[in-house]
């Protein structure tokens, strides 16, 4: 297994590579890259959000899944949340409704999660792992064209309040090649390096967080932050063409979807395979947008760390002077489940995963961004690698289709990227699907990043990159 990195931005991947070359583990590199992506990929994510990590230990051949997603605030019990602010976001003509504002903010988990991943599997000093993100925050980074296109769609969540000066200076949205800079974020990350994750929960950043959220009608309080903990999760398993896929149970049922694919998938004609794939995707689909990014790292010892983080769509709420944009998890309608209560951990569609062979050796470390399309992007990528034996760049860049339920009483809809096989699309139509042939590539179809025997690659749909160490 080659050592390598796949991420959503060249600067993020470069940070991970530097940490690997300095003798860091996959966990060191993934943590450093995740903190870097909170600077370089803030159109998609941020340190005020939450996420999940999957770690493969090559020595013991074990898989561990950690949950550092957002929790529901309100355990202090002294404040009732006010109303949220409704907005609408559109990708490719598909309109989605969200809610933002202070009452949409969940208890953030990224700082605690990075601390726990480093504590369990890191080797380099904490300050060494955090320092590259501090440097990026001081200099700013170039906004890739793919993320600039995403910015156009998600601007309703990013430009309110303090976000206007960052993403729309002078009233004009940033374009590809422009400098993305967050005043004050270097101060935040320097404090994280010096004081550790506790600064976000019981330190001065936590105090600012509570003050800012409550000033706008949110319910988050000191007890919410002080009581936050990273959770270890059960690991689910499915088999695909003889390889074993391991991940947490996500809201969109990625592992059950893989398990539902026929064992004969590799032998099926292309049209029949497409119908089988669409059927498995249809039964678990949820149609939602969301801003997410993924880091996949394999080190020279064969360990793998995959981290997926998100802000949701973004709340439009910033910590003054600290450059931190807070999440909007309570405004993400598809994440609201009947069992939510103050202190409870929210559900998510994120699914960082690893694939091992029948000897227990690592084959692929992968994850994806894209809310309901996370599962779609991962399943297509794994089928391309494990069934079709493509290289990783081809596996991730190949056209995909995404399946959604049709209008009430209507047939399901397949959204297909340009260049997807007409033989397969015709077979889907014959099987009763309505096929929507897109005329352009889009952020909508997810953002996978993976490292494995097939190489390393990030998703071109979101400006992602991959490199072997």
Number of C-alpha atoms within 10 A of each C-alpha: 18 18 23 26 38 36 37 34 30 20 22 30 29 21 26 34 26 16 23 24 14 12 14 24 27 34 35 30 33 37 33 29 36 33 26 31 30 29 31 30 27 27 27 27 31 31 29 27 29 30 28 28 32 29 26 27 18 16 10 9 14 13 22 18 26 21 23 28 30 30 27 22 29 23 19 15 13 9 14 13 17 15 15 21 16 13 14 13 19 14 15 13 7 9 11 14 14 27 23 28 27 30 27 31 31 32 31 30 28 31 23 22 26 28 19 19 21 23 14 9 17 20 15 17 13 21 15 14 27 25 21 22 26 23 15 23 26 16 13 19 20 18 23 22 17 18 23 21 17 19 23 18 16 23 20 19 27 25 21 18 12 18 20 17 17 19 27 17 12 10 10 10 17 21 20 14 12 16 17 22 22 25 16 16 25 22 16 21 29 18 20 22 20 13 14 19 22 18 19 26 24 15 16 13 20 18 16 16 26 20 16 18 23 19 11 16 18 25 27 30 23 18 16 23 26 14 13 20 16 20 15 14 15 12 17 17 17 19 18 22 15 13 19 17 23 25 26 26 21 17 20 25 20 28 23 17 21 22 16 18 21 16 13 10 18 15 11 13 10 16 19 16 20 21 20 18 24 22 19 21 27 18 15 18 21 20 14 19 27 25 24 29 33 37 37 41 39 33 26 17 14 20 25 31 32 33 32 26 32 33 32 30 28 36 29 25 28 24 21 14 14 17 24 27 26 30 33 30 35 27 27 20 12 19 17 14 10 6 8 14 14 16 20 15 22 23 20 24 24 34 33 33 34 27 25 20 14 9 8 14 18 24 21 28 31 31 33 35 36 26 28 27 30 23 32 26 26 27 22 19 28 24 19 18 22 20 16 12 13 18 17 25 22 16 26 27 16 17 17 23 25 26 27 20 18 13 9 7 7 10 13 19 22 23 19 22 21 16 14 15 15 11 11 17 24 15 17 23 14 12 13 12 23 19 18 14 16 15 11 10 16 19 23 24 24 27 30 36 34 37 33 27 15 20 22 30 30 33 28 20 22 28 20 25 23 27 20 17 17
